[in-house]
Amino acid sequence: MISERAVNRAIDPKIFMELVNHQDPRYGPERAEWFDLKSYWVPASRLGVYQVPTELIKKFIRQSSHGLEYLFLVHPESEEFYQEFMRDIPRGPVFKALSTASSRTLLVTSEAEPEQPFFAKLSLDKEIGSVVRTISKGEIARSVGTTKILQSSREFLPPSFLILPETLGLMPMGMERGGMLLREIPKEVLNNNSEVLPMFAL
């Protein structure tokens, strides 16, 4: 055990550098209020797509006269960020969203299926904690790839080892940042048999 007297309590001034937060308070976790979340049906040809087939993903895919399309969710504070990319893209349904402990990870639901909520990690074009919270192409690939590895290793993991699988990642072509991740909620959580606590909250 380390005694308190052995601990160096000198303060590094770098730790207390001022952190910038430019997010609109209306969408912050502290407000804890639901808000409208727009969506767009983007042609698959204009997206980098990473996916693990699930029932939920089927609701984010459709065939139209223009071919295969994916439903892309856009945070209200990132609409200007995507303005050029979405210029000729048809609108999808409007969802309801609530910020979680992380401002860019939203609990999302729809009026049509309120019993089937999910999490969406969206690019947030705002500086929070001195970092602009858009999602890179590499993060999209790694997130869905990690889900594939964990699911394929399920037989080697204990039953109590639960994950929030990230089963769909979409990345606009021609953009280095601006991706979206779909994060599914395990049935055990939806049925109130388990609770999820983010690791950083510990």
RANORKA-V291297 format. One record per helix or strand. SS is the DSSP state (hx for helix, st for strand). FROM is the first residue (numbers start at 1). TO is the last residue. If there is no record, write none. Layout:
ss/from/to
SS/FROM/TO
SS/FROM/TO
This chain:
ss/from/to
hx/4/6
hx/13/16
st/21/21
hx/25/27
st/35/43
hx/44/46
st/47/51
hx/55/58
st/61/64
st/67/74
hx/76/78
st/90/91
st/95/99
st/105/109
st/118/122
st/124/128
st/131/133
st/136/136
hx/137/152
hx/154/156
st/166/172
st/177/177
st/180/183
hx/187/190
hx/199/201
